[in-house]
Amino acid sequence: MLLRASSAVFGALLLAIFGCSEAKRPGTPPKNLILITVDTLRADHLSSWLYGRPTSFVPTNEEERGKGIALAIDDLAGAGVMFRNAFTPRGQTTPAIASLMTGRSPLEHGVLKNGNVLAEDASTLAERFQDAGFATAGFTSNALLVAPSGLGQGFDVFENFDGEDRDVKVVTGAMKWLGTQDRDEGPPLFLWIHLMGPHLPYAAPSMLVGGAELNFGTMFTDPDYAGAANGSRDFLDDAYLNHKPLNGLDVNEIVAQYDGEVARINHIVRTFLQLYSGVYEATPAHRLDDTAIVFAADHGEELYEHSGYWAHSKSVYSSVLHVPLILHHPGSLTGRRVVDELVTLEDVMPTLLDWFRIAPQSRISGRSLLPLVDTYEALEFESRPAMSAWRNRIFSVRADVDGGSWRLVWNPENLQPEENPPGDYNIPELALFDVSADPKEQRNVANDYPELAKRLQAAIAEWLQNQDLAAAAATSAELDAALAGLGYLEIGDE
Ligand SMILES: [Zn+2]
């Protein structure tokens, strides 16, 4: 048996995470916390991550900036702290969000795939904030993020929205809940919204923005494109399953549709933050001054980069594992603006507990990122590789070693991931990619660097040995029924 449980590192980890002295920490935490997660959002398709299309940019002038309405994703990245190299432990919604909420890997919290339930005894971010006196609420538009998934633990209010314009419904639901809170005299707030926008199908509807109708569906497409390719599930599943050839113009059309979804979600995020901030009220409230914003994604999207596959659940590559991560509260995060260190979604919970001075209640395998964002160089942060896995069977590590950036994929049983849609997804038994020279991870150079490949395999084995493995992951007939009720009989590939 390759895997074995160990909790010997628990104490050392807690010390490492919470041992920093008060005096060395960044400034006083703000009163409130907003966590925004976007489904299926590739970091490298955001303009703040230097993508070639202005997907997350909205032009503003000085006057608008002064009014506090410059709140597009690129503005958050510019004024906040941008973690350029953040990774998810698994390219699928429920395991990834469970890791963000518990600070633990999927192998440790036991949610290895969509449909597994986060155990009742898990200690979650929302529970810790609730215990600390925060009013807590979660609003989601992915049918998997419902209370029976176990991810509603710790939320006073937890609502899921579906149907047309479900992301707009999330924002409306969140604003309604905020309307019930006394934001001056009442308890501090922890609000989570999860938006579905860039998830399949890629077909962004137009939307009114500032009185003008913006057509996101054609924002980045080529008006001269004459082919039949489109971003519907039917078209993409058929092309993938039946190995139908797509040319460069077809791929460009589909990716442009995905990018339109990203641009649309950027406007929804911006509008939500403007409404939250109160900049349009008779007396602008500028409520972001007392609110920390965390922006992240659960995973990215393959977009035809491996095995002709478009979605995410099968992938063990950076296209899916590399996610955006931004912390925004310029009033207290006054140090570094851009962090290149490898970090993971498991680091989000310990970072927020550390920042808001809330004690953890159980073992956390992520670590606080505050030592990376302040200006106190005395604080130590130990670099380590970013580990991901397909369930507990195929492993993928992103590591910065010997001045280079690498990804190693290790598929010891030569498995094919079995999520929907069916179709070949070949993962080599061992593959090494030089990420700097080959960011899309297309050229396996394992034979050129055998020693390095061995070192990274050993790092995976050591990581596995240190995992405090969860009991067999639970499944729930209740969850299946809830999904069926929401019109989601297929829970394989959300
Ligand atoms: Zn997802």
Boltz pocket constraint, residues with backbone or C-beta under 6 A from the ligand:
constraints:
  - pocket:
      binder: B
      contacts: [[A, 39], [A, 40], [A, 92], [A, 93], [A, 94], [A, 298], [A, 299], [A, 494]]
      max_distance: 6.0
